[in-house]
Amino acid sequence: MAATVRAGERGRPAGQPLAETPILGTVGLTRHFRVGSPFSRQYLHAVDDVDLAIGQRQIVALVGESGSGKSTVARLLALIYRPTRGEIFFKGRPLSRLRSRRDVLEYHGRVPMVFQDPYSSLNPVYPVSHALMRALKLHRSDLDERGRGVAAEDILVSVGLTPPATFLGKYPHELSGGQRQRIGFAAAFACRPELILADEPVSMLDVSVRIGLLNLMAELRQVKGVSILYITHDIASARYVADRLLVMYAGHVVESGPSEDVLAHPKHPYTQLLLSAVPDPRAPIASMPASDVGEPPRVIDPGEGCRFRWRCPYAIEVCSQVTPRLRELRPDHTAACHVASSDLETEATQA
């Protein structure tokens, strides 16, 4: 696969091992936005040089605080934004070669998106059936009107909304937040997807409802075989549901690897900071981590250097001069940090 070979020239993609063929992959994905007037030469670097790969039946979590570039990555993958440079590959095919409306529509059916706000993603003047029937009509040309009705009920059952006939006639304002978000997943499944882009799908829900949506994602992966890119700022929920973690900061992927390994052995100082912010009710007050200090990231024409250096307690001179690249520090675990130690080198020395 072309994406895999090219990514190998740059380093291991952040989503999965190179041995597997990804459903969706990127090479050098970059998106800059002009700041100010049309004649301005200043650019906001929302996403810079991101390589990732998402495999079959895999849940990959893209984690980071607000402004880190997570949602921009999702919108690039959904073709809402065009990359400034770089390429997106779907099953080996570069998306820059999609020309016809039919090809784009087919891709959107295979890679639909579930948005953060379940209410604004549904038209409030139409019942739930409208969203499902519209998706089925666009992406399931093999079904007649009766077949679409049966399919809509089956989809609602698969996302835990029963009895389905009751929900088909309801309007968005008559549903709870969790039910509306399940409708979002149902609309995505009406397209028979291979990968779902889930952009903060539980962030606007009560804590008691979130676990149900996370379990739903895990169940859909298990039963339907769909892959999911789960975008979140909550590293605890990412640990609960994801096979792999990608940690983003100021437009860069700074760490990636299997979820349990990244959380048990965080290498990048930013990942360590995110983990320190997860409350532990069992920890004594004296052992609570110090508050985050330092300046926010500079993403308008940031230049070379690590973008976390203004907040990093371990920053050295090279951090302000050279942008760190992802390197393998543990098996299948990479981090972009000049000062992070490699367990592989330690093991080799001991051997």
N, C-alpha and C positions, 0 to 999 in steps of 0.2 A: 504493500500500500504506500502511495506516494507520501501521505502525511506522516506515516511512521518513519519512513526513511529520512525525510527532511528533519523531522523532530529529533531523530537520533543524532543528526549533525550538530544540533544545538544543545542537547542534553535530554534527559528523560522527561517526557511530558508529565505534567503534574497529576493527571487523573489516574493513570493506571500503568502497569508494566508494559514495555514495548512489545513483549511477546504476544499480546492479545491485539486483535484488530478492533479499534474503537468504533462505536456507532457514530460518535461525534468527536471531532478533534480540532484543535486550532494550532497554528504555527505563527508565532510572532504577532499575535492579535493585538492591534493598537487602535485607540480612538482618542483623538484630540479635538477639543472644541475651541473655536476662536472666541476670545474674550474682548468685549467692547464693540467698536464700530466694525463695519465690513472691511475697513482698511487697516485694522489693528494687526500687529505682528505678535501679539501675545496669545498663547494657547494654554488652555487647561488640559493637563495630561490625565485624562480620566482612566485610561487603561493603557499600559505600556508593555509590549513584548510578552504577552501571555501565551504559554504553551499548555494545553490541557488535553486530556483524552478521557472519554467516558465509555465504559465497556458494556457488554450485554448484561442485563439484569443487575445493574450496579446502581447504588445510590451514592452520589458524590456530593459532599457538602462544601459550598463556597462560603467561608466564614470571614467576617471582618466588621469593623464598626462603620457607622454611617459615613459616606463619602469615600469609602475605600475602593469603589469601582465595581462592586458586585453586580448591582442592577444594570450597569452599563454593559458588562459582559453578557448578561442575560438578553438584553435588547439587541446586542450585536448578533448573538446566536439565533434570535428570533427574526432577524432581518429588519428590525425596526430602525436601527442605525446601520450605516455602512462603515466598514473599517477604514481608518486612515491609511493603514497598511496591514499586511498580514493576510492570512487565509483561514477560512473555516472549511472543514471537510466533513461531509455526511456520507458515511459508508464508503469512503475513499474518493468521493466526487467533490471537487472544489465548488463551493456555492457561488463563486464569482462567475461561473459559467452558466448559471441559471438565467435564462433569457425570457422565456414565455411565462405568461400569467399562470398557465396550467402547471408548469414545473414548480413555481413558487407556491401555488395552492397545495400541491402534493406534498411539498416539504413542510408547510405549516400543519398539514394533517399528521405527518409523521413526528413532528417536533412542535406540539402546541405549548402554550404558556398559560400558567395559572398565576394570576396577579395577586398583589398584596392585599388590596382592598376588595373584598368579595362583593360589596354593594355597588361600587362604581363600575365593576366589570359586568354587571347585569343591567339590562334596560328596565327601569322601574315601571314602565307602562305596559310591559308584556308579562305574561305568566312564565313560569319556569319552562313549560313545554316549548316556548318559542326559541329559547337558547339552544335546547337540545335538538329540536327539529331542524333549525337552521344549520347547525353543525352536521347533522346527518345528511341533509340535502346537499350540502357542499362537498362532503367527503365520502359519502356512501351512495354512489350513483346506482349501485346494484339493488337498492331497496326501493320498493314502491311505498305509497303513503301508509298502508297498513303495516308493512314491514318496519317502517320508521317508528311507528307507534309502539310496536312490540320491542324494538331495540331500545327505545327510550326508557321503557319500564325496566328492562333487564339492566341497563346501565345504572339506573337509580338504585336498584337492589344491590349492585356490585359496590356502590359507595356507601351503603348502609342507610339509605333513605327508604323506609318501608312504612306502610304500603305505598308503592310508587304512584298509583293513581291519585292519591291524596296530594302528593307534592307537585305533580304535573300541572295542576290547576291553580297553585298558589302563586302569589306575586312576591317579589324579593322582600318587600317590607313586612311580609307575614312570616318570614323565616328568621331564625336566630343566626348569629354570625357564623357559628360552626356549620349550620345547615347550608348557608349560602356558599361557604367555601367548598363544601362537598359538591354543590351544584357546579362550581368551577371545575373540579376534578371530573365530574360527570360529563361536562361539555368537552373537556379535553379527551376523554375516553370515547366520545362519539366519533372521533376522527380515527380510531384504531391506531394510537400512537406507538412509537418505539421508544421515545424519550420524552419526558415531560420536564419543562423548565418551570420550576416552582419558586417564584420570587417572593420570599418572606411570607409564605402562605399562612403561618400561624401567629404572626407578630401582633395582629390586631384582635386576637381572641383571648378570652380569659384563660388563666393557667389551667383551670379544670377542663377546658375544652381542647386545649392544645394536644394533650396526650392522645386523644381520640383521632385527631388528624394525622399525627405522627404514626400511629398504629395503622391508619388507613394507607399511608404511603408504603409502609413495610408490607402490608397485605397485598396491595396492588402489584408490587414488585414480585412477590412470591407467587401469586395466583395468575396474574396476567403476563408476567415476564417483562414488564416495562422497566426501563431505566429512568432515573430521576436525577436532575441537577437541583439540589436543595440549597437555596440561597438564604442565609440567615446571619444575624449578628449574635445569636445565642449559641455559644459553643456547647452548652450542656445538651440542648436538643439535637445538635449535630452529632454528638457522641451517641445519643440514644438510637438514631436511625441510620446513620451513614456508614458505609464501608470504608470510605476514604475521605480525608479532609484536605482542602486547599485553603490556606490562610492568606488573605489579601490585605495589603496595606498601601494606601496612596497609589493605587493603580498597578502595583506589582504583586505577583504571587511570591510570598516570602517563605512559605513552608508547605510541604505536602507529604502525604504518606498514608498508610493505614490508620484509621481513626484511633484505635487503642494505642498504637505505637506513638503517634504524634502527641497524644494526651498524656501518656505515661513518661515520654522522654522528649519534651518540647525543646527544640534547639534554638529557635529564633527568640530573641528577647520580647518581641511583640506577642508571640504565642504564649510565652510565659506570663506576660501582662494580662492577656485575655483570661487565662486560667486563674490568675490570682483574683480576678474580679468575680469569679463564681463563688457565691456565698457558701460557707461551710458552717452549719449551725453547731457542729461538734467542736469546732476550733475555739480555744480560749481567746479572749479579746487581745491579750498581749501578743499573740502570734499572728494577728491580722496583718496583711501586707500594707505597706505604706501607700499613700495616695499617688496616683499617676501625676508626674510633673513633666515640665518641658513644653515646647512649642508644638502647635498643631502642624501637620505635614504641609509642606510647600509643594503644590501641584501645578502652579502657573509657571511655566518655563523653569522647571526645577533644576535642570542641569545634571551633571554627574554627581555621584555619591549616593549613599544609602539614605532614603527618605525618612527613615526612622531615627536617624542619628541625633536629632534634637531632643528626643525623649529617651534615648538609650543610655543606661548607666554604664555600659561597657564600651562606648564609642572610642575609637582611636583615630589617629590622623588619616589613615587610608580610607576610613569610612566617609570622609568628606571629599575624597578625590576620585574614588572608583566605585561604580555601581556594582554591588555584589551580584553574582549569578548563582542560580540554584546548583548545589553540588550534593552528592550523596554522602550523608553522614552516618546513616545506619542502613541496613538492607531495605531497599525500596522506600527510603525516607530521605527527602532532600530539604535543604534550607538555604536561603540566600543571605549569608551573614559572614563577614570577614573574621569574626572572633569566635564563632561557634566551633566547638571541638568535634572531631570525627571519631566515633566509636569504632569505625572500621580500621582507622590507623592504629588505635589503641590495641585492638584485637590482633592486628598484624604484628605489632611490636612484641606483644606477650607471647605470640606463637613462635 
